Amino acid sequence: MNNKQTKEKILAFYNKYGIIIILVGLLIICSILSPVFLSKENIVNLLSQIAVVTILTCGITLLIIAGQTDLSGGSIVALTGCVCVGTFKQLSEGGMGDWPAGILAVLSAIAIGMALNFVSGVIITKFKAPAFIVTLAMMQAGRGICYIYTGGTPIYKIGNIVKLGQGRIRGVLPYSVIIMFLCIVVTWFILKKMRLGRHIYAVGGNVESAVASGISMQWTIIKTYLIHGVFVGIAGALFMTRINSGQPAEAVGLEFDAITAAIIGGASLSGGIGSVYGSIIGSVIIGVITNILTLKSVQSYYQMIITGVIIVLAVILDIVTKGKKE
């Protein structure tokens, strides 16, 4: 076996198992650094903490595979979350029961997430505008709409909908974790079992070939943005109910955590490459790093620096891996 074949085998092994090896190694290191890390309560808290980012990562993964991106995720999470808790508060104070009010509140968040992402998708496909610019503009617009909706002040006393983000089944398993796993399953089903999933890979891999084979590039991208909008709405509802208020200034930079998780998990910024299981492991890795830094009482300023370094390393990893494959 020559050196070229050896390198190819090593690269193939890394592409298949590298992310899992990194996660296992990280878990071992964290368990050594803190005896509390592997405790049942900390693991449950860790899963609860990464739920919002992981749900957002599900949508971002679909977009990245399709050759798109979204920089507006954090702003729309803030908007949909504030609308969710604000709607529930208004309906419950008006005499509606908690269950119907809660369902309508979450649906309103999902509807807004879908509507704004639909606008982004249409602009990107109809005018062939770069997704980076369009979603950057939507990030500004979404945050502005959020401030207008809330009047620039937080929404307090949101009522029993707080159970959505803080409640647990039998006091053990958080509702947010269950919702997170459901979103993961839905994403996997879309990519592996639905025609749309095959179209997403095709459009992201080679647009010309996809169009030549009869795939509608425009509708594939718009549908992907709509699905992402659903995940953003759910993430917004969980985010604000978890912090027990509607905070228009929160969720800043959340989209970068999701993009980083997807890239760490093997999704390529050039499109056509990625998997839900890889992206979820990437999200877990980011969550584990944040968790151990918190357990070791590392200041938030240093955590921001470390997060920035991780983003740069993730992009470099994507470029290097893509170059080796080519």
Contacts in CASP RR format, 6 or more apart in sequence:
PFRMAT RR
TARGET T0000
AUTHOR 0000-0000-0000
METHOD contacts of the structure
MODEL  1
MNNKQTKEKILAFYNKYGIIIILVGLLIICSILSPVFLSKENIVNLLSQI
AVVTILTCGITLLIIAGQTDLSGGSIVALTGCVCVGTFKQLSEGGMGDWP
AGILAVLSAIAIGMALNFVSGVIITKFKAPAFIVTLAMMQAGRGICYIYT
GGTPIYKIGNIVKLGQGRIRGVLPYSVIIMFLCIVVTWFILKKMRLGRHI
YAVGGNVESAVASGISMQWTIIKTYLIHGVFVGIAGALFMTRINSGQPAE
AVGLEFDAITAAIIGGASLSGGIGSVYGSIIGSVIIGVITNILTLKSVQS
YYQMIITGVIIVLAVILDIVTKGKKE
11 324 0 8 1.000
11 325 0 8 1.000
15 266 0 8 1.000
15 321 0 8 1.000
19 264 0 8 1.000
19 265 0 8 1.000
19 266 0 8 1.000
19 278 0 8 1.000
19 281 0 8 1.000
19 282 0 8 1.000
19 285 0 8 1.000
20 281 0 8 1.000
22 285 0 8 1.000
23 281 0 8 1.000
23 282 0 8 1.000
23 284 0 8 1.000
23 285 0 8 1.000
23 288 0 8 1.000
26 285 0 8 1.000
26 288 0 8 1.000
26 289 0 8 1.000
27 38 0 8 1.000
27 288 0 8 1.000
30 37 0 8 1.000
30 288 0 8 1.000
30 291 0 8 1.000
30 292 0 8 1.000
31 37 0 8 1.000
31 38 0 8 1.000
33 292 0 8 1.000
33 295 0 8 1.000
33 296 0 8 1.000
34 292 0 8 1.000
34 295 0 8 1.000
34 296 0 8 1.000
36 42 0 8 1.000
36 295 0 8 1.000
37 291 0 8 1.000
37 292 0 8 1.000
37 295 0 8 1.000
42 291 0 8 1.000
42 295 0 8 1.000
44 172 0 8 1.000
44 173 0 8 1.000
44 174 0 8 1.000
44 177 0 8 1.000
45 291 0 8 1.000
46 287 0 8 1.000
46 288 0 8 1.000
46 291 0 8 1.000
47 174 0 8 1.000
47 177 0 8 1.000
47 180 0 8 1.000
48 174 0 8 1.000
48 176 0 8 1.000
48 177 0 8 1.000
48 242 0 8 1.000
49 287 0 8 1.000
49 290 0 8 1.000
49 291 0 8 1.000
50 180 0 8 1.000
50 283 0 8 1.000
50 284 0 8 1.000
50 286 0 8 1.000
50 287 0 8 1.000
51 174 0 8 1.000
51 176 0 8 1.000
51 177 0 8 1.000
51 179 0 8 1.000
51 180 0 8 1.000
51 238 0 8 1.000
52 77 0 8 1.000
52 176 0 8 1.000
52 235 0 8 1.000
52 236 0 8 1.000
52 238 0 8 1.000
52 239 0 8 1.000
52 242 0 8 1.000
52 254 0 8 1.000
53 235 0 8 1.000
53 254 0 8 1.000
53 257 0 8 1.000
53 258 0 8 1.000
53 261 0 8 1.000
53 283 0 8 1.000
53 286 0 8 1.000
53 287 0 8 1.000
54 180 0 8 1.000
54 183 0 8 1.000
54 184 0 8 1.000
54 261 0 8 1.000
54 280 0 8 1.000
54 283 0 8 1.000
54 284 0 8 1.000
55 179 0 8 1.000
55 180 0 8 1.000
55 183 0 8 1.000
55 231 0 8 1.000
55 234 0 8 1.000
55 235 0 8 1.000
55 238 0 8 1.000
56 73 0 8 1.000
56 74 0 8 1.000
56 77 0 8 1.000
56 231 0 8 1.000
56 232 0 8 1.000
56 235 0 8 1.000
56 254 0 8 1.000
56 255 0 8 1.000
56 257 0 8 1.000
56 258 0 8 1.000
57 257 0 8 1.000
57 258 0 8 1.000
57 261 0 8 1.000
57 262 0 8 1.000
57 279 0 8 1.000
57 280 0 8 1.000
57 282 0 8 1.000
57 283 0 8 1.000
58 183 0 8 1.000
58 184 0 8 1.000
58 186 0 8 1.000
58 187 0 8 1.000
58 231 0 8 1.000
58 276 0 8 1.000
58 279 0 8 1.000
58 280 0 8 1.000
59 187 0 8 1.000
59 227 0 8 1.000
59 228 0 8 1.000
59 229 0 8 1.000
59 231 0 8 1.000
59 232 0 8 1.000
59 258 0 8 1.000
60 69 0 8 1.000
60 70 0 8 1.000
60 228 0 8 1.000
60 255 0 8 1.000
60 258 0 8 1.000
60 259 0 8 1.000
60 261 0 8 1.000
60 262 0 8 1.000
60 279 0 8 1.000
61 187 0 8 1.000
61 262 0 8 1.000
61 267 0 8 1.000
61 274 0 8 1.000
61 275 0 8 1.000
61 276 0 8 1.000
61 279 0 8 1.000
62 187 0 8 1.000
62 190 0 8 1.000
62 191 0 8 1.000
62 200 0 8 1.000
62 224 0 8 1.000
62 227 0 8 1.000
62 228 0 8 1.000
63 69 0 8 1.000
63 70 0 8 1.000
63 131 0 8 1.000
63 224 0 8 1.000
63 225 0 8 1.000
63 228 0 8 1.000
64 259 0 8 1.000
64 262 0 8 1.000
64 263 0 8 1.000
64 267 0 8 1.000
64 268 0 8 1.000
64 269 0 8 1.000
64 271 0 8 1.000
64 274 0 8 1.000
65 191 0 8 1.000
65 200 0 8 1.000
65 201 0 8 1.000
65 204 0 8 1.000
65 267 0 8 1.000
65 271 0 8 1.000
65 272 0 8 1.000
65 273 0 8 1.000
65 274 0 8 1.000
66 200 0 8 1.000
66 203 0 8 1.000
66 204 0 8 1.000
66 220 0 8 1.000
66 221 0 8 1.000
66 224 0 8 1.000
66 271 0 8 1.000
66 272 0 8 1.000
67 131 0 8 1.000
67 203 0 8 1.000
67 204 0 8 1.000
67 205 0 8 1.000
67 269 0 8 1.000
67 270 0 8 1.000
67 271 0 8 1.000
67 272 0 8 1.000
68 124 0 8 1.000
68 131 0 8 1.000
68 221 0 8 1.000
68 224 0 8 1.000
68 225 0 8 1.000
69 131 0 8 1.000
69 132 0 8 1.000
69 135 0 8 1.000
69 259 0 8 1.000
69 269 0 8 1.000
70 117 0 8 1.000
70 120 0 8 1.000
70 131 0 8 1.000
70 135 0 8 1.000
70 225 0 8 1.000
70 228 0 8 1.000
70 255 0 8 1.000
71 132 0 8 1.000
71 135 0 8 1.000
71 136 0 8 1.000
71 138 0 8 1.000
71 139 0 8 1.000
71 255 0 8 1.000
72 116 0 8 1.000
72 120 0 8 1.000
72 135 0 8 1.000
72 136 0 8 1.000
72 138 0 8 1.000
72 139 0 8 1.000
72 141 0 8 1.000
72 142 0 8 1.000
72 255 0 8 1.000
73 135 0 8 1.000
73 139 0 8 1.000
73 232 0 8 1.000
73 251 0 8 1.000
73 254 0 8 1.000
73 255 0 8 1.000
73 258 0 8 1.000
74 139 0 8 1.000
74 251 0 8 1.000
74 252 0 8 1.000
74 253 0 8 1.000
74 254 0 8 1.000
74 255 0 8 1.000
75 138 0 8 1.000
75 139 0 8 1.000
75 140 0 8 1.000
75 141 0 8 1.000
75 142 0 8 1.000
75 143 0 8 1.000
75 144 0 8 1.000
75 146 0 8 1.000
75 251 0 8 1.000
76 112 0 8 1.000
76 113 0 8 1.000
76 116 0 8 1.000
76 117 0 8 1.000
76 138 0 8 1.000
76 142 0 8 1.000
76 229 0 8 1.000
76 232 0 8 1.000
76 233 0 8 1.000
76 236 0 8 1.000
77 232 0 8 1.000
77 233 0 8 1.000
77 235 0 8 1.000
77 236 0 8 1.000
77 239 0 8 1.000
77 251 0 8 1.000
77 254 0 8 1.000
78 142 0 8 1.000
78 143 0 8 1.000
78 146 0 8 1.000
78 236 0 8 1.000
78 239 0 8 1.000
78 247 0 8 1.000
78 248 0 8 1.000
78 249 0 8 1.000
78 250 0 8 1.000
78 251 0 8 1.000
78 252 0 8 1.000
79 112 0 8 1.000
79 113 0 8 1.000
79 116 0 8 1.000
79 142 0 8 1.000
79 143 0 8 1.000
79 145 0 8 1.000
79 146 0 8 1.000
79 149 0 8 1.000
79 248 0 8 1.000
80 109 0 8 1.000
80 110 0 8 1.000
80 112 0 8 1.000
80 113 0 8 1.000
80 232 0 8 1.000
80 233 0 8 1.000
80 235 0 8 1.000
80 236 0 8 1.000
80 237 0 8 1.000
81 109 0 8 1.000
81 233 0 8 1.000
81 236 0 8 1.000
81 237 0 8 1.000
81 239 0 8 1.000
81 240 0 8 1.000
81 246 0 8 1.000
82 146 0 8 1.000
82 149 0 8 1.000
82 150 0 8 1.000
82 155 0 8 1.000
82 240 0 8 1.000
82 246 0 8 1.000
82 247 0 8 1.000
82 248 0 8 1.000
83 105 0 8 1.000
83 108 0 8 1.000
83 109 0 8 1.000
83 112 0 8 1.000
83 149 0 8 1.000
84 105 0 8 1.000
84 106 0 8 1.000
84 108 0 8 1.000
84 109 0 8 1.000
84 161 0 8 1.000
84 233 0 8 1.000
84 236 0 8 1.000
84 237 0 8 1.000
84 240 0 8 1.000
84 241 0 8 1.000
85 105 0 8 1.000
85 155 0 8 1.000
85 158 0 8 1.000
85 161 0 8 1.000
85 240 0 8 1.000
85 241 0 8 1.000
85 245 0 8 1.000
85 246 0 8 1.000
86 105 0 8 1.000
86 155 0 8 1.000
86 158 0 8 1.000
86 246 0 8 1.000
87 101 0 8 1.000
87 104 0 8 1.000
87 105 0 8 1.000
87 108 0 8 1.000
87 109 0 8 1.000
88 101 0 8 1.000
88 102 0 8 1.000
88 104 0 8 1.000
88 105 0 8 1.000
88 158 0 8 1.000
88 159 0 8 1.000
88 161 0 8 1.000
89 155 0 8 1.000
89 157 0 8 1.000
89 158 0 8 1.000
89 159 0 8 1.000
91 97 0 8 1.000
91 100 0 8 1.000
91 101 0 8 1.000
91 102 0 8 1.000
91 104 0 8 1.000
91 105 0 8 1.000
92 98 0 8 1.000
92 101 0 8 1.000
92 159 0 8 1.000
92 160 0 8 1.000
92 161 0 8 1.000
96 104 0 8 1.000
98 160 0 8 1.000
98 161 0 8 1.000
101 161 0 8 1.000
102 161 0 8 1.000
102 164 0 8 1.000
105 161 0 8 1.000
105 237 0 8 1.000
106 164 0 8 1.000
106 233 0 8 1.000
106 234 0 8 1.000
106 237 0 8 1.000
109 233 0 8 1.000
109 234 0 8 1.000
109 236 0 8 1.000
109 237 0 8 1.000
110 229 0 8 1.000
110 230 0 8 1.000
110 233 0 8 1.000
110 234 0 8 1.000
110 237 0 8 1.000
112 233 0 8 1.000
113 229 0 8 1.000
113 230 0 8 1.000
113 232 0 8 1.000
113 233 0 8 1.000
114 226 0 8 1.000
114 229 0 8 1.000
114 230 0 8 1.000
114 233 0 8 1.000
116 138 0 8 1.000
116 142 0 8 1.000
116 229 0 8 1.000
117 225 0 8 1.000
117 226 0 8 1.000
117 228 0 8 1.000
117 229 0 8 1.000
117 232 0 8 1.000
118 222 0 8 1.000
118 225 0 8 1.000
118 226 0 8 1.000
119 138 0 8 1.000
120 131 0 8 1.000
120 134 0 8 1.000
120 135 0 8 1.000
120 138 0 8 1.000
120 225 0 8 1.000
121 134 0 8 1.000
121 221 0 8 1.000
121 222 0 8 1.000
121 225 0 8 1.000
122 222 0 8 1.000
123 129 0 8 1.000
123 134 0 8 1.000
124 130 0 8 1.000
124 131 0 8 1.000
124 134 0 8 1.000
124 221 0 8 1.000
124 225 0 8 1.000
125 217 0 8 1.000
125 218 0 8 1.000
125 221 0 8 1.000
125 222 0 8 1.000
126 218 0 8 1.000
139 255 0 8 1.000
143 248 0 8 1.000
146 248 0 8 1.000
147 248 0 8 1.000
149 248 0 8 1.000
150 246 0 8 1.000
150 248 0 8 1.000
151 248 0 8 1.000
152 248 0 8 1.000
153 248 0 8 1.000
154 245 0 8 1.000
154 246 0 8 1.000
154 247 0 8 1.000
154 248 0 8 1.000
155 245 0 8 1.000
155 246 0 8 1.000
155 247 0 8 1.000
156 245 0 8 1.000
156 246 0 8 1.000
158 240 0 8 1.000
158 241 0 8 1.000
158 244 0 8 1.000
158 245 0 8 1.000
158 246 0 8 1.000
161 241 0 8 1.000
162 241 0 8 1.000
162 244 0 8 1.000
163 175 0 8 1.000
163 241 0 8 1.000
164 175 0 8 1.000
164 176 0 8 1.000
164 237 0 8 1.000
164 238 0 8 1.000
164 241 0 8 1.000
165 174 0 8 1.000
165 175 0 8 1.000
165 176 0 8 1.000
165 238 0 8 1.000
165 241 0 8 1.000
165 242 0 8 1.000
166 174 0 8 1.000
166 241 0 8 1.000
166 242 0 8 1.000
166 244 0 8 1.000
167 174 0 8 1.000
167 175 0 8 1.000
167 176 0 8 1.000
168 174 0 8 1.000
168 175 0 8 1.000
169 175 0 8 1.000
169 178 0 8 1.000
176 238 0 8 1.000
176 242 0 8 1.000
179 234 0 8 1.000
179 238 0 8 1.000
183 231 0 8 1.000
183 234 0 8 1.000
184 276 0 8 1.000
184 280 0 8 1.000
187 276 0 8 1.000
188 276 0 8 1.000
188 277 0 8 1.000
190 196 0 8 1.000
190 197 0 8 1.000
190 200 0 8 1.000
190 227 0 8 1.000
191 197 0 8 1.000
191 200 0 8 1.000
191 201 0 8 1.000
191 275 0 8 1.000
191 276 0 8 1.000
196 220 0 8 1.000
196 223 0 8 1.000
196 224 0 8 1.000
199 210 0 8 1.000
199 215 0 8 1.000
199 216 0 8 1.000
199 220 0 8 1.000
200 220 0 8 1.000
200 224 0 8 1.000
200 272 0 8 1.000
201 272 0 8 1.000
202 209 0 8 1.000
202 210 0 8 1.000
202 213 0 8 1.000
202 215 0 8 1.000
203 210 0 8 1.000
203 215 0 8 1.000
203 217 0 8 1.000
203 220 0 8 1.000
203 221 0 8 1.000
204 210 0 8 1.000
204 271 0 8 1.000
204 272 0 8 1.000
205 270 0 8 1.000
205 271 0 8 1.000
205 272 0 8 1.000
205 273 0 8 1.000
207 217 0 8 1.000
210 217 0 8 1.000
210 220 0 8 1.000
211 217 0 8 1.000
235 254 0 8 1.000
236 251 0 8 1.000
239 250 0 8 1.000
239 251 0 8 1.000
239 254 0 8 1.000
240 246 0 8 1.000
240 247 0 8 1.000
240 250 0 8 1.000
243 250 0 8 1.000
256 311 0 8 1.000
257 283 0 8 1.000
257 286 0 8 1.000
257 307 0 8 1.000
258 283 0 8 1.000
259 311 0 8 1.000
260 282 0 8 1.000
260 286 0 8 1.000
260 307 0 8 1.000
260 310 0 8 1.000
260 311 0 8 1.000
260 314 0 8 1.000
261 279 0 8 1.000
261 280 0 8 1.000
261 282 0 8 1.000
261 283 0 8 1.000
261 285 0 8 1.000
261 286 0 8 1.000
262 274 0 8 1.000
262 279 0 8 1.000
262 282 0 8 1.000
263 269 0 8 1.000
263 314 0 8 1.000
263 315 0 8 1.000
263 317 0 8 1.000
263 318 0 8 1.000
264 281 0 8 1.000
264 282 0 8 1.000
264 285 0 8 1.000
264 286 0 8 1.000
264 310 0 8 1.000
264 314 0 8 1.000
264 317 0 8 1.000
265 274 0 8 1.000
265 275 0 8 1.000
265 278 0 8 1.000
265 279 0 8 1.000
265 281 0 8 1.000
265 282 0 8 1.000
266 273 0 8 1.000
266 274 0 8 1.000
266 275 0 8 1.000
266 278 0 8 1.000
266 279 0 8 1.000
266 318 0 8 1.000
266 321 0 8 1.000
267 273 0 8 1.000
267 274 0 8 1.000
267 275 0 8 1.000
267 278 0 8 1.000
267 279 0 8 1.000
267 318 0 8 1.000
268 274 0 8 1.000
268 318 0 8 1.000
268 321 0 8 1.000
268 322 0 8 1.000
269 315 0 8 1.000
269 318 0 8 1.000
270 322 0 8 1.000
273 322 0 8 1.000
286 307 0 8 1.000
286 310 0 8 1.000
289 306 0 8 1.000
289 310 0 8 1.000
290 303 0 8 1.000
290 307 0 8 1.000
293 302 0 8 1.000
293 303 0 8 1.000
293 306 0 8 1.000
294 303 0 8 1.000
END
